[in-house]
Amino acid sequence: QVQLVESGGGLVQAGGSLRLSCAASGLTFSSYVMGWFRQAPGKEREFVAGISRSGGSTFYGDSVKGRSTISRDNAKNTVYLQMISLKSEDTAVYYCAATGFVTTTPDLYKYWGQGTQVTVSS
């Protein structure tokens, strides 16, 4: 019954920006730490950003730190990822995920969305 549905991906030129959204249902959203991951072709799944249950704490992967902002709206059961200054190496499928505690390890996240494609042209 739990569903995480990402949206907002697409084609963007290098240097551009985008905002991804992840709408959650079937779970008590505020009970979960939320994270964003990405996976490029031939690459391992990479941690992008995470946010605590209340939104009071955020944490980022090194590759996107300074260019990304994660936020959440618990009233809307939605988590967001704002990215700016996009680079070709940001091209990947972006996934949102839910976990019971702070972690950057994909295997420790309980629920996953199906992903949204982000393609950055150079």
Backbone as ProteinMPNN parsed JSONL, in Angstrom:
{"seq_chain_A": "QVQLVESGGGLVQAGGSLRLSCAASGLTFSSYVMGWFRQAPGKEREFVAGISRSGGSTFYGDSVKGRSTISRDNAKNTVYLQMISLKSEDTAVYYCAATGFVTTTPDLYKYWGQGTQVTVSS", "coords_chain_A": {"N_chain_A": [[0.818, -1.214, 0.0], [2.043, 1.173, 0.564], [3.252, 3.938, -1.15], [5.557, 5.815, -2.99], [5.912, 8.493, -5.024], [7.67, 9.97, -7.464], [8.206, 13.1, -9.12], [8.81, 15.688, -11.562], [11.169, 15.451, -12.93], [13.171, 15.582, -15.954], [14.417, 16.998, -19.027], [17.137, 19.149, -18.933], [19.253, 21.95, -19.459], [22.802, 22.188, -18.961], [23.818, 23.997, -16.118], [21.334, 24.823, -15.471], [18.313, 24.504, -13.473], [16.196, 22.508, -11.344], [13.278, 21.184, -9.728], [12.464, 18.512, -7.834], [9.794, 16.425, -6.784], [8.312, 14.329, -4.322], [5.672, 12.428, -3.605], [4.081, 10.922, -0.95], [2.219, 8.109, 0.2], [0.117, 5.954, 2.174], [1.614, 5.536, 4.44], [2.74, 6.685, 7.664], [3.8, 9.613, 7.258], [5.305, 11.573, 8.639], [6.709, 10.065, 10.431], [8.965, 9.122, 9.279], [12.32, 9.375, 8.244], [13.386, 10.927, 5.319], [14.851, 10.403, 2.133], [16.825, 11.213, -0.78], [18.057, 9.567, -3.585], [20.244, 8.745, -6.322], [20.822, 7.179, -9.487], [22.97, 6.527, -11.999], [23.488, 5.293, -15.363], [25.214, 2.242, -15.303], [26.355, 2.798, -12.866], [26.616, 2.717, -9.264], [23.942, 3.043, -6.889], [23.55, 6.222, -5.496], [23.775, 8.272, -2.656], [22.023, 11.283, -2.244], [20.618, 13.309, -0.752], [19.208, 13.883, 2.511], [16.621, 14.138, 5.013], [15.415, 14.972, 8.223], [12.717, 13.795, 10.366], [11.085, 15.94, 11.223], [12.017, 17.875, 9.596], [14.005, 19.449, 10.541], [16.704, 18.865, 10.367], [19.103, 18.429, 7.853], [20.982, 16.641, 5.369], [23.631, 16.0, 3.077], [24.957, 14.48, 0.119], [28.381, 14.5, -0.933], [28.768, 15.188, -3.616], [26.7, 16.856, -4.369], [26.445, 18.782, -2.505], [25.911, 22.101, -1.582], [24.675, 22.726, -3.92], [22.192, 21.72, -3.781], [18.994, 21.464, -2.198], [17.105, 19.96, 0.198], [13.793, 19.497, 1.278], [10.76, 19.28, 3.213], [7.229, 18.831, 3.44], [5.203, 18.06, 5.759], [2.476, 18.2, 6.113], [1.532, 17.89, 3.583], [2.504, 15.468, 2.909], [4.869, 15.247, 1.409], [8.098, 15.336, -0.03], [10.837, 17.289, -1.164], [13.31, 18.042, -3.646], [15.471, 20.446, -4.493], [17.536, 21.452, -7.032], [20.309, 23.212, -8.288], [22.473, 24.807, -10.722], [23.074, 22.671, -12.48], [24.878, 19.844, -13.674], [26.33, 17.827, -16.272], [27.027, 15.403, -15.16], [25.097, 15.047, -13.269], [23.096, 13.703, -14.42], [20.802, 11.159, -14.156], [18.646, 8.588, -12.826], [16.462, 9.625, -10.41], [15.569, 8.848, -7.138], [13.22, 8.782, -4.481], [13.107, 7.884, -1.024], [12.236, 6.156, 2.008], [13.021, 5.855, 5.444], [13.515, 4.524, 8.779], [15.395, 5.718, 10.375], [18.245, 7.907, 10.494], [20.312, 7.494, 7.777], [22.647, 6.847, 5.152], [22.766, 4.693, 3.601], [21.634, 2.737, 1.008], [20.422, 0.157, 1.273], [19.253, 0.192, 3.752], [16.997, 1.671, 3.65], [13.505, 1.576, 3.722], [11.277, 1.932, 2.028], [10.703, 2.724, -1.393], [10.454, 4.919, -4.196], [9.596, 4.788, -7.724], [11.226, 6.258, -9.298], [12.453, 9.131, -11.123], [13.477, 10.426, -14.19], [16.287, 12.429, -14.711], [17.863, 14.4, -16.984], [20.697, 15.998, -17.996], [21.828, 18.161, -20.31], [24.806, 18.877, -22.116]], "CA_chain_A": [[0.0, 0.0, 0.0], [2.924, 2.336, 0.597], [3.692, 4.421, -2.452], [6.307, 7.043, -3.135], [5.823, 8.819, -6.434], [8.496, 11.113, -7.809], [7.856, 13.879, -10.298], [9.606, 16.883, -11.768], [12.336, 15.205, -13.742], [13.093, 15.946, -17.351], [15.628, 17.436, -19.707], [17.546, 20.493, -18.575], [20.598, 22.288, -19.909], [23.806, 22.415, -17.927], [23.685, 25.298, -15.494], [19.949, 25.043, -15.124], [17.823, 24.035, -12.189], [14.942, 21.783, -11.336], [12.745, 20.803, -8.437], [11.814, 17.217, -7.801], [8.841, 16.201, -5.712], [7.974, 12.949, -4.014], [4.437, 12.35, -2.849], [3.988, 9.664, -0.224], [0.921, 7.676, 0.693], [0.109, 4.64, 2.786], [2.492, 5.485, 5.599], [2.737, 7.874, 8.505], [4.916, 10.294, 6.621], [6.129, 12.289, 9.604], [7.487, 9.101, 11.205], [10.074, 8.641, 8.478], [13.38, 10.134, 7.598], [13.275, 10.802, 3.877], [16.085, 10.602, 1.405], [16.905, 11.165, -2.236], [19.187, 8.866, -4.176], [20.256, 8.743, -7.775], [21.575, 6.103, -10.105], [23.3, 6.727, -13.394], [23.766, 4.029, -16.034], [26.48, 1.613, -14.979], [26.851, 3.267, -11.58], [25.899, 2.321, -8.061], [23.018, 4.028, -6.347], [24.301, 7.222, -4.756], [23.029, 9.139, -1.762], [21.992, 12.681, -2.64], [20.203, 14.181, 0.345], [18.281, 13.337, 3.48], [15.984, 15.111, 5.879], [14.845, 14.375, 9.413], [11.258, 13.695, 10.404], [10.481, 17.256, 11.356], [12.633, 18.784, 8.66], [14.958, 20.296, 11.233], [18.068, 18.508, 10.007], [19.312, 17.949, 6.493], [22.319, 16.171, 5.105], [23.824, 15.93, 1.633], [26.13, 13.842, -0.433], [29.429, 15.45, -1.304], [28.689, 15.595, -5.011], [25.64, 17.834, -4.58], [26.458, 19.764, -1.426], [26.035, 23.463, -2.066], [23.849, 22.885, -5.104], [20.918, 21.052, -3.557], [18.26, 21.716, -0.972], [16.008, 19.048, 0.458], [12.803, 20.029, 2.198], [9.566, 18.444, 3.294], [5.991, 19.408, 3.928], [4.521, 16.913, 6.341], [1.037, 18.361, 5.908], [1.252, 17.432, 2.226], [3.166, 14.172, 2.711], [5.707, 15.445, 0.241], [9.476, 15.759, 0.13], [11.304, 17.967, -2.36], [14.733, 18.232, -3.881], [15.772, 21.548, -5.394], [18.91, 21.433, -7.501], [20.715, 24.306, -9.155], [23.783, 24.649, -11.361], [23.139, 21.265, -12.859], [25.986, 19.406, -14.496], [26.035, 16.613, -17.017], [27.182, 14.262, -14.274], [23.892, 14.894, -12.471], [22.162, 12.874, -15.163], [20.536, 9.913, -13.443], [17.307, 8.404, -12.296], [16.406, 10.079, -9.028], [14.609, 8.115, -6.335], [13.014, 9.115, -3.082], [13.029, 6.705, -0.188], [11.871, 6.385, 3.402], [13.683, 4.993, 6.412], [13.157, 4.813, 10.151], [16.469, 6.411, 11.067], [19.174, 8.589, 9.601], [21.314, 6.658, 7.154], [22.902, 7.1, 3.742], [22.912, 3.378, 2.984], [20.384, 2.393, 0.317], [19.806, -1.078, 1.749], [18.569, 0.432, 5.011], [15.746, 2.37, 3.387], [12.439, 0.599, 3.674], [10.369, 2.163, 0.909], [11.29, 3.418, -2.541], [9.681, 5.258, -5.361], [10.042, 4.19, -8.973], [12.243, 7.114, -9.87], [12.185, 10.082, -12.191], [14.695, 10.645, -14.964], [16.84, 13.761, -14.898], [18.892, 14.403, -18.008], [21.329, 17.304, -18.125], [22.552, 18.251, -21.561], [26.019, 19.678, -22.034]], "C_chain_A": [[0.851, 1.263, 0.0], [3.364, 2.676, -0.818], [4.444, 5.728, -2.3], [6.385, 7.335, -4.621], [6.592, 10.1, -6.705], [7.946, 11.82, -9.047], [8.814, 15.061, -10.409], [10.864, 16.685, -12.58], [12.111, 15.621, -15.185], [14.441, 16.336, -17.888], [15.918, 18.884, -19.344], [18.969, 20.73, -19.071], [21.538, 22.458, -18.722], [23.722, 23.851, -17.421], [22.273, 25.628, -15.059], [19.591, 24.479, -13.766], [16.549, 23.237, -12.368], [14.54, 21.485, -9.907], [12.012, 19.482, -8.579], [10.875, 17.14, -6.61], [8.625, 14.712, -5.525], [6.766, 12.953, -3.103], [4.297, 10.964, -2.244], [2.555, 9.381, 0.193], [1.056, 6.297, 1.314], [1.044, 4.469, 3.959], [2.318, 6.753, 6.417], [3.978, 8.673, 8.144], [5.865, 10.93, 7.63], [6.96, 11.36, 10.486], [8.771, 8.673, 10.507], [11.067, 9.727, 8.125], [13.269, 9.878, 6.098], [14.611, 11.096, 3.215], [15.869, 10.62, -0.095], [18.184, 10.452, -2.631], [19.141, 9.038, -5.681], [21.116, 7.596, -8.278], [21.729, 6.384, -11.589], [23.601, 5.383, -14.039], [25.152, 3.495, -15.7], [27.068, 2.002, -13.643], [26.021, 2.7, -10.436], [24.954, 3.427, -7.623], [23.75, 4.927, -5.353], [23.38, 8.065, -3.892], [23.149, 10.583, -2.201], [21.693, 13.588, -1.453], [19.251, 13.449, 1.265], [17.741, 14.425, 4.376], [15.303, 14.391, 7.036], [13.326, 14.452, 9.403], [10.551, 15.039, 10.444], [10.983, 18.248, 10.322], [13.708, 19.658, 9.271], [16.41, 20.035, 10.894], [18.104, 17.996, 8.588], [20.752, 17.519, 6.32], [22.429, 15.824, 3.622], [25.043, 15.112, 1.269], [27.119, 14.877, -0.938], [29.264, 15.996, -2.718], [27.643, 16.671, -5.275], [25.599, 18.903, -3.497], [26.735, 21.149, -1.986], [25.195, 23.751, -3.285], [22.448, 22.325, -4.914], [20.31, 21.467, -2.233], [17.121, 20.712, -0.877], [15.071, 19.693, 1.473], [11.612, 19.086, 2.24], [8.404, 19.249, 3.831], [5.165, 18.247, 4.455], [3.004, 17.001, 6.199], [0.61, 17.86, 4.54], [1.848, 16.066, 1.924], [4.096, 14.192, 1.506], [7.107, 15.884, 0.647], [9.969, 16.282, -1.209], [12.826, 17.94, -2.438], [14.894, 19.331, -4.915], [17.246, 21.469, -5.762], [19.154, 22.604, -8.435], [22.08, 23.991, -9.748], [24.029, 23.213, -11.787], [24.278, 21.005, -13.836], [25.599, 18.128, -15.225], [26.141, 15.376, -16.126], [26.029, 14.096, -13.285], [22.843, 14.039, -13.173], [22.017, 11.514, -14.489], [19.038, 9.763, -13.261], [17.346, 8.761, -10.821], [15.261, 9.393, -8.302], [14.427, 8.773, -4.976], [12.793, 7.831, -2.303], [12.745, 7.1, 1.252], [12.554, 5.375, 4.304], [13.304, 5.42, 7.82], [14.193, 5.594, 10.922], [17.432, 6.987, 10.05], [20.227, 7.612, 9.089], [21.473, 7.08, 5.697], [23.006, 5.8, 2.953], [21.614, 2.954, 2.319], [19.663, 1.177, 0.882], [19.025, -0.9, 3.042], [17.305, 1.264, 4.856], [14.645, 1.365, 3.097], [11.568, 0.721, 2.425], [11.033, 3.016, -0.144], [10.244, 3.785, -3.566], [10.261, 4.605, -6.6], [11.048, 5.044, -9.727], [11.727, 8.052, -10.936], [13.503, 10.421, -12.879], [15.041, 12.122, -15.016], [17.967, 13.65, -15.91], [19.403, 15.825, -18.183], [22.166, 17.298, -19.389], [23.738, 19.191, -21.411], [26.386, 20.266, -23.38]], "O_chain_A": [[0.428, 2.303, -0.506], [3.793, 1.809, -1.58], [4.02, 6.628, -1.576], [6.874, 6.511, -5.393], [6.219, 11.176, -6.238], [7.307, 11.206, -9.901], [9.534, 15.385, -9.465], [11.559, 17.653, -12.889], [10.999, 15.969, -15.582], [15.477, 16.048, -17.288], [15.04, 19.742, -19.439], [19.788, 19.811, -19.096], [21.118, 22.824, -17.624], [23.575, 24.793, -18.2], [22.05, 26.612, -14.354], [20.456, 24.037, -13.009], [15.908, 23.287, -13.418], [15.363, 21.528, -8.992], [11.062, 19.359, -9.351], [11.137, 17.724, -5.559], [8.745, 13.932, -6.471], [6.83, 13.426, -1.968], [4.384, 9.956, -2.946], [1.784, 10.291, 0.497], [1.996, 5.561, 1.015], [1.243, 3.348, 4.427], [1.814, 7.763, 5.925], [5.066, 8.431, 8.667], [7.084, 10.835, 7.49], [7.832, 11.829, 11.218], [9.577, 7.942, 11.083], [10.7, 10.843, 7.758], [13.079, 8.741, 5.667], [15.39, 11.928, 3.68], [14.871, 10.113, -0.608], [19.254, 10.706, -2.078], [18.118, 9.43, -6.243], [22.012, 7.113, -7.586], [20.751, 6.467, -12.332], [23.934, 4.426, -13.34], [26.144, 4.216, -15.803], [28.175, 1.578, -13.312], [24.884, 2.265, -10.62], [25.148, 4.598, -7.951], [24.475, 4.447, -4.482], [22.33, 8.518, -4.347], [24.245, 11.059, -2.497], [22.438, 14.529, -1.184], [18.569, 12.511, 0.853], [18.325, 15.503, 4.488], [14.693, 13.337, 6.856], [12.728, 15.093, 8.539], [9.539, 15.242, 9.774], [10.433, 19.341, 10.188], [14.266, 20.519, 8.592], [17.261, 20.897, 11.112], [17.242, 17.223, 8.169], [21.638, 17.979, 7.041], [21.455, 15.411, 2.993], [26.027, 15.059, 2.007], [26.742, 15.985, -1.321], [29.593, 17.154, -2.977], [27.697, 17.335, -6.31], [24.794, 19.832, -3.573], [27.671, 21.347, -2.761], [25.018, 24.913, -3.651], [21.606, 22.449, -5.804], [21.016, 21.781, -1.275], [16.277, 20.629, -1.77], [15.516, 20.355, 2.411], [11.479, 18.199, 1.396], [8.577, 20.215, 4.574], [4.509, 17.539, 3.691], [2.325, 15.974, 6.168], [-0.537, 17.452, 4.352], [1.715, 15.561, 0.81], [4.104, 13.269, 0.692], [7.277, 16.7, 1.553], [9.572, 15.785, -2.263], [13.522, 17.83, -1.428], [14.503, 19.172, -6.071], [18.106, 21.425, -4.882], [18.31, 22.942, -9.265], [22.752, 23.045, -9.34], [25.068, 22.626, -11.485], [24.592, 21.828, -14.696], [24.655, 17.438, -14.837], [25.412, 14.404, -16.328], [25.986, 13.115, -12.544], [21.821, 13.693, -12.582], [23.003, 10.808, -14.28], [18.266, 10.69, -13.511], [18.178, 8.249, -10.074], [14.13, 9.361, -8.786], [15.39, 9.267, -4.39], [12.349, 6.822, -2.851], [12.985, 8.238, 1.658], [12.654, 4.193, 3.974], [12.831, 6.536, 8.035], [13.909, 6.088, 12.014], [17.428, 6.596, 8.883], [20.942, 6.985, 9.87], [20.541, 7.606, 5.088], [23.304, 5.821, 1.759], [20.592, 2.823, 2.993], [18.435, 1.163, 0.963], [18.214, -1.757, 3.393], [16.615, 1.53, 5.84], [14.831, 0.425, 2.324], [11.173, -0.287, 1.838], [11.821, 3.912, 0.16], [9.274, 3.057, -3.778], [11.298, 3.945, -6.535], [11.653, 4.585, -10.695], [10.7, 7.801, -11.568], [14.514, 10.671, -12.222], [14.195, 12.96, -15.327], [18.916, 12.891, -15.712], [18.637, 16.74, -18.483], [23.106, 16.513, -19.517], [23.68, 20.174, -20.673], [27.388, 20.972, -23.493]]}, "name": "protein", "num_of_chains": 1, "seq": "QVQLVESGGGLVQAGGSLRLSCAASGLTFSSYVMGWFRQAPGKEREFVAGISRSGGSTFYGDSVKGRSTISRDNAKNTVYLQMISLKSEDTAVYYCAATGFVTTTPDLYKYWGQGTQVTVSS"}
